[in-house]
């Protein structure tokens, strides 16, 4: 039995309620303990409390001095595409010159551009590039991440991506969930034959991914210019037969019916929502889960980094919370529309651009986004029995300082599974 005692904590963001998800007014509540301690046993949270008289709760634990810093649960990031081949800064310049995301895609850029590059890259090189990004997000405070495929767009390259994600799961210290996103766009070999490509996904891709056990979830880009609600429904149904619950890209570019199909087929989350309507909010309010699934209702997930980078409207986060719904936020880390996995910046954007209170923004980026990956029983907050994923900041005056100081690098030490990370994850696994 290994015990670690973190002491001299200025502010501890703890979790006394133990809920798997927060919704509505609950999202504005954070348990913050001043002058606190945190006890870890065998990589999980054992106990925490206020240091009343300076006497530690145990004598034989290894000591960690927080030096007055704040101890925060690690961020959870439920929507990324961080396995990709190289950057796309040329398209960044195209956007500056006035081309839209859809126009770039129609010219053969965007997702198809990344698919072309990925096809040429070896698995080892793809893994090497991805692990650099893993190191980056860990040092910025992320302790759990969902990674999607979707830059393969044919069976072999989608399997290649998913094998890389599995390798990351096996070697990286943070929690990794895997999502099959063959329906990110229509592959070049099926240009002009979208229906045939959907049939290929259902007939060939999904069964092979399922047989190899390479994905926890299935995702579909259900939006204008991509896949229709009917096509999305067929792919979600096929994924469920192989144990892959749905997660949908929806309502990003238009009112496309993404929320409706997400609710109908029990998707765990529906993400983007830049074009979300009041009707969508009512649909989500009426959704209490999809029998026989017992996990939470479909969780609306905003990606404010995408709105920031593409100059798009932001998801109506205040309306979502005021309707009594949960809200999660994620980075959408990818080479085209959001080349950043900085969840601290996501928290700042949630406050500045979506008018969330700091407490709401932190809950959306920790507990609720863990729920949007189906892992909030073990991740997303510092509650007794949960995995000890947390970071220690420089001394700060309040929790509101985290989104307020939106570019300041305040994270001083990072702990995953109760162990301090001393160097890059990629270096540790080489």
C-alpha positions in Angstrom: 0.0 0.0 0.0 1.5 3.3 -1.1 0.2 6.6 0.5 0.9 10.1 -0.6 -0.1 13.1 1.4 -0.4 16.5 -0.4 -0.2 19.2 2.2 0.0 23.0 2.4 -2.8 23.3 -0.2 -4.0 26.9 -0.5 -7.2 25.9 -2.3 -8.5 22.3 -2.9 -11.2 21.8 -5.5 -12.8 18.7 -3.9 -16.0 16.7 -4.6 -18.2 15.8 -1.6 -21.4 15.1 -3.6 -20.1 12.2 -5.7 -22.5 12.7 -8.6 -21.6 11.4 -12.0 -22.9 14.5 -13.8 -24.0 18.1 -12.9 -26.9 19.9 -14.6 -28.5 23.3 -14.5 -28.0 25.2 -11.3 -25.8 22.4 -9.8 -23.1 23.4 -12.3 -22.4 26.7 -10.4 -21.3 24.8 -7.3 -17.7 23.8 -6.5 -16.5 22.4 -3.2 -13.5 24.5 -2.4 -11.5 23.9 0.8 -9.0 26.5 2.0 -5.8 25.4 3.8 -6.3 21.7 2.9 -4.7 18.3 2.6 -5.3 15.4 0.2 -4.4 11.8 0.9 -3.8 9.3 -1.9 -3.6 5.6 -1.5 -2.6 3.2 -4.3 -3.3 5.8 -7.0 -6.8 6.8 -5.8 -8.2 9.5 -3.5 -8.4 8.2 0.0 -9.5 11.3 2.0 -9.2 15.1 2.1 -10.0 17.9 4.5 -9.1 21.2 6.0 -5.8 21.4 7.9 -7.1 22.8 11.2 -4.1 22.5 13.5 -1.2 21.6 11.2 -1.3 17.9 12.1 -1.3 15.6 9.1 -3.9 12.7 9.1 -1.1 10.1 8.8 2.5 9.9 9.7 4.0 7.4 7.2 2.7 8.8 3.9 5.1 10.2 1.4 4.8 14.0 1.6 4.1 16.4 -1.3 4.3 20.1 -0.5 1.8 22.2 -2.5 3.4 25.4 -1.2 0.2 27.2 -1.1 -0.9 26.3 -4.6 -4.3 25.2 -5.7 -5.0 21.5 -6.3 -7.4 20.9 -9.2 -8.8 17.8 -10.7 -7.2 17.1 -14.1 -9.2 18.3 -17.1 -11.0 15.7 -19.2 -11.3 16.3 -22.9 -14.1 14.3 -24.5 -13.6 15.4 -28.1 -10.2 15.4 -29.9 -8.7 14.3 -33.2 -5.1 14.5 -32.1 -3.9 11.5 -34.1 -3.2 13.2 -37.4 -0.4 13.7 -40.0 1.2 17.2 -39.9 -0.3 20.6 -39.7 -2.6 22.6 -42.1 -1.4 26.2 -41.6 -1.9 26.8 -45.4 -5.7 26.5 -44.8 -5.3 28.9 -41.8 -4.1 31.5 -44.3 -7.0 30.7 -46.7 -9.4 31.4 -43.8 -7.7 34.8 -43.2 -8.2 35.5 -46.9 -11.9 34.9 -46.5 -12.6 31.2 -47.5 -15.0 29.4 -45.3 -14.6 25.9 -43.7 -17.1 24.5 -46.2 -15.4 26.2 -49.2 -12.0 24.8 -48.2 -13.6 21.4 -48.0 -15.2 21.7 -51.4 -11.8 22.5 -52.9 -10.3 19.3 -51.6 -8.9 20.6 -48.4 -10.0 20.1 -44.9 -10.6 16.5 -43.8 -9.6 15.1 -47.2 -6.3 16.9 -47.0 -5.5 15.3 -43.7 -6.6 11.9 -45.0 -4.2 12.2 -48.0 -1.3 13.0 -45.6 -2.2 10.3 -43.2 -2.2 7.6 -45.9 1.5 8.3 -46.6 2.6 8.2 -43.0 3.8 5.1 -41.2 2.1 3.9 -38.0 5.3 4.6 -36.0 5.6 8.2 -37.3 1.8 8.8 -36.6 2.3 7.5 -33.1 5.4 9.6 -32.6 3.6 12.8 -33.6 0.6 12.0 -31.5 2.6 11.3 -28.4 4.1 14.8 -28.7 0.6 16.2 -28.5 -0.2 13.8 -25.6 2.8 15.3 -23.7 1.5 18.8 -24.5 -2.0 18.3 -23.2 -0.8 16.4 -20.1 1.5 19.3 -19.1 -1.5 21.7 -19.7 -3.5 19.7 -17.1 -5.5 17.1 -19.1 -5.7 13.6 -17.4 -8.3 11.9 -19.7 -8.9 12.3 -23.4 -11.1 10.8 -26.1 -9.4 10.4 -29.5 -11.2 9.9 -32.8 -10.2 8.3 -36.0 -11.6 9.9 -39.2 -8.6 10.9 -41.2 -8.4 7.5 -42.8 -11.7 7.3 -44.7 -10.9 3.8 -46.0 -10.8 0.6 -44.1 -7.0 0.1 -43.8 -6.2 3.7 -42.8 -9.0 3.9 -40.3 -7.7 0.7 -38.7 -4.2 2.2 -38.8 -5.4 5.2 -36.8 -7.3 3.1 -34.3 -4.2 0.9 -33.8 -2.2 4.1 -33.0 -4.9 5.1 -30.5 -4.8 1.7 -28.9 -1.0 2.0 -28.7 -1.4 5.4 -26.9 -3.9 3.8 -24.5 -1.3 1.2 -23.7 1.7 3.5 -23.2 0.5 7.0 -22.1 -0.2 7.7 -18.4 -3.5 9.5 -19.0 -6.9 7.8 -19.5 -7.6 7.4 -23.3 -11.0 6.5 -24.9 -11.2 5.6 -28.6 -13.8 6.6 -31.1 -14.3 5.3 -34.7 -15.2 8.2 -37.0 -15.1 6.7 -40.4 -18.1 9.0 -41.2 -16.0 12.1 -40.9 -16.3 12.8 -44.6 -16.7 10.7 -47.8 -13.5 9.1 -48.8 -12.0 10.1 -52.1 -12.5 6.6 -53.6 -16.3 7.1 -53.1 -16.5 10.7 -54.4 -20.0 11.3 -55.7 -21.2 8.0 -54.2 -22.0 8.9 -50.6 -24.6 6.2 -50.2 -22.1 3.5 -51.3 -19.6 4.9 -48.7 -22.2 4.7 -45.9 -22.9 1.1 -47.0 -19.1 0.4 -46.9 -18.9 1.8 -43.4 -21.8 -0.4 -42.2 -20.9 -3.5 -44.1 -17.1 -3.5 -43.8 -15.7 -0.9 -41.4 -17.9 -1.2 -38.3 -17.7 -5.0 -38.2 -13.9 -5.1 -38.5 -13.4 -2.4 -35.9 -15.8 -4.3 -33.6 -14.1 -7.7 -34.2 -10.7 -6.1 -33.3 -12.1 -4.3 -30.3 -10.5 -1.0 -31.4 -13.2 1.6 -30.4 -15.3 2.4 -27.4 -17.6 4.7 -29.4 -18.8 5.4 -32.9 -19.1 9.0 -34.2 -20.8 10.5 -37.3 -20.4 14.0 -38.7 -24.2 14.7 -39.1 -24.3 18.1 -40.7 -24.9 20.1 -43.9 -22.6 18.9 -46.6 -21.6 15.8 -44.7 -24.0 13.0 -43.5 -27.8 13.1 -43.3 -29.8 12.1 -40.2 -31.0 9.0 -41.9 -27.5 7.9 -42.8 -26.3 8.8 -39.3 -29.1 6.7 -37.8 -28.1 3.6 -39.8 -24.5 3.9 -38.8 -25.3 4.4 -35.1 -27.6 1.4 -35.1 -24.8 -0.7 -36.7 -22.3 0.6 -34.2 -24.5 -0.4 -31.3 -24.7 -3.9 -32.5 -20.9 -4.1 -32.0 -21.0 -2.4 -28.6 -20.0 1.1 -29.8 -22.4 3.8 -28.4 -22.9 6.9 -30.5 -21.2 10.3 -30.2 -22.3 12.8 -32.8 -20.8 15.9 -34.5 -24.0 17.9 -34.9 -25.4 21.4 -35.5 -22.0 22.9 -36.3 -22.6 24.3 -39.8 -26.4 24.3 -39.9 -29.6 23.2 -38.2 -29.0 19.7 -39.6 -31.0 17.4 -37.3 -28.0 16.1 -35.4 -29.5 16.6 -31.9 -32.7 14.8 -32.9 -30.9 11.7 -34.2 -28.5 11.8 -31.1 -31.5 11.7 -28.7 -33.4 9.1 -30.7 -30.5 6.7 -30.9 -29.1 7.2 -27.4 -25.8 8.9 -28.3 -23.7 9.6 -25.2 -23.0 13.1 -26.4 -23.8 15.5 -29.2 -20.9 17.9 -29.9 -20.3 21.3 -31.5 -23.8 22.9 -31.3 -22.8 26.2 -32.8 -26.1 26.2 -34.8 -28.2 24.7 -31.9 -31.9 25.7 -31.8 -34.4 26.1 -29.0 -36.1 23.0 -30.3 -32.9 21.1 -29.8 -32.8 22.2 -26.2 -36.3 21.0 -25.7 -35.4 17.6 -27.3 -32.5 17.2 -24.9 -34.7 18.2 -21.9 -37.1 15.4 -22.7 -34.3 12.8 -23.0 -33.6 10.8 -19.9 -31.5 8.0 -21.4 -32.0 5.3 -24.0 -33.1 1.9 -22.7 -31.4 -0.5 -22.1 -28.5 2.0 -21.7 -28.1 3.1 -18.1 -25.6 5.9 -18.5 -26.7 9.5 -18.5 -28.8 11.2 -21.1 -27.2 12.6 -24.2 -24.8 15.3 -23.0 -24.6 18.6 -25.0 -20.9 19.3 -25.5 -19.6 22.7 -26.6 -16.3 23.2 -28.4 -15.5 26.9 -27.9 -12.0 26.6 -29.3 -13.6 25.8 -32.7 -15.8 28.9 -32.6 -12.8 31.0 -31.6 -10.5 29.7 -34.4 -13.1 29.7 -37.2 -14.8 32.9 -36.2 -18.1 31.0 -35.8 -21.0 31.6 -33.4 -20.5 29.9 -30.0 -22.8 27.2 -28.7 -25.7 28.7 -26.6 -24.2 27.5 -23.3 -26.2 29.8 -21.1 -29.5 28.6 -22.6 -28.4 25.0 -22.1 -27.7 25.4 -18.4 -30.7 27.6 -17.7 -32.9 24.9 -19.3 -31.6 22.6 -16.5 -29.4 20.5 -18.8 -25.8 19.4 -18.2 -23.1 21.0 -20.3 -19.7 19.6 -21.2 -16.8 21.4 -23.0 -14.0 19.9 -25.0 -11.1 21.1 -27.1 -11.7 19.6 -30.5 -7.9 19.4 -30.9 -7.4 18.9 -34.7 -5.2 20.3 -37.5 -7.8 22.2 -39.4 -10.4 23.9 -37.1 -8.8 23.8 -33.6 -5.1 23.2 -33.4 -5.0 23.4 -29.6 -5.7 21.0 -26.8 -5.4 23.6 -24.0 -8.3 23.0 -21.7 -7.5 25.9 -19.5 -8.0 28.1 -22.5 -11.3 26.3 -23.2 -12.4 27.2 -19.6 -11.5 30.8 -20.3 -13.4 30.9 -23.6 -16.4 29.3 -21.8 -16.4 32.2 -19.4 -15.5 35.0 -21.8 -17.5 34.0 -24.9 -20.3 31.8 -23.6 -20.9 33.7 -20.3 -20.3 30.7 -18.0 -19.4 31.4 -14.4 -15.9 30.1 -13.5 -17.5 27.3 -11.4 -19.7 26.3 -14.3 -16.8 26.3 -16.8 -14.6 24.2 -14.5 -17.4 21.6 -14.0 -18.0 21.5 -17.7 -14.3 20.8 -18.4 -13.9 18.2 -15.7 -16.7 16.1 -14.3 -19.3 16.7 -17.1 -16.8 16.0 -19.9 -15.7 12.9 -18.1 -19.4 11.9 -18.1 -19.4 12.6 -21.9 -16.8 9.8 -22.1 -18.7 7.5 -19.8 -15.8 7.6 -17.2 -17.1 10.0 -14.5 -17.2 7.2 -11.9 -13.4 7.2 -11.8 -12.4 10.6 -13.4 -13.4 14.2 -13.5 -13.3 15.2 -9.8 -11.4 14.7 -6.6 -13.8 12.4 -4.8 -13.1 9.6 -2.4 -12.3 6.4 -4.4 -11.6 8.2 -7.7 -8.3 8.0 -9.7 -5.9 10.6 -8.3 -5.5 12.7 -11.4 -4.8 16.3 -10.5 -2.4 19.3 -10.9 -1.0 21.8 -8.5 -0.9 25.5 -9.5 1.2 28.4 -8.4 -0.5 30.2 -5.5 -3.6 32.0 -6.9 -6.1 34.2 -5.0 -9.3 32.3 -6.1 -10.7 29.7 -8.5 -11.9 32.6 -10.8 -8.2 33.4 -11.4 -7.9 30.3 -13.6 -10.1 31.5 -16.5 -9.2 35.2 -15.7 -5.5 34.6 -16.3 -6.2 33.1 -19.7 -2.7 32.8 -21.1 -0.7 32.5 -17.8 1.0 29.1 -17.3 0.0 28.6 -13.7 0.3 24.7 -13.6 3.4 23.8 -11.6 3.1 20.0 -11.0 1.1 17.2 -12.6 0.0 13.9 -11.1 -1.7 11.1 -12.9 -2.7 7.9 -11.2 -1.3 9.3 -8.0 2.2 9.6 -9.5 4.0 12.8 -10.4 4.9 13.1 -14.0 8.6 14.0 -14.3 9.2 14.5 -18.0 7.4 13.8 -21.2 5.2 10.7 -21.5 6.6 9.9 -24.9 10.1 9.9 -23.4 9.1 7.7 -20.5 7.7 5.1 -23.0 10.6 5.0 -25.4 
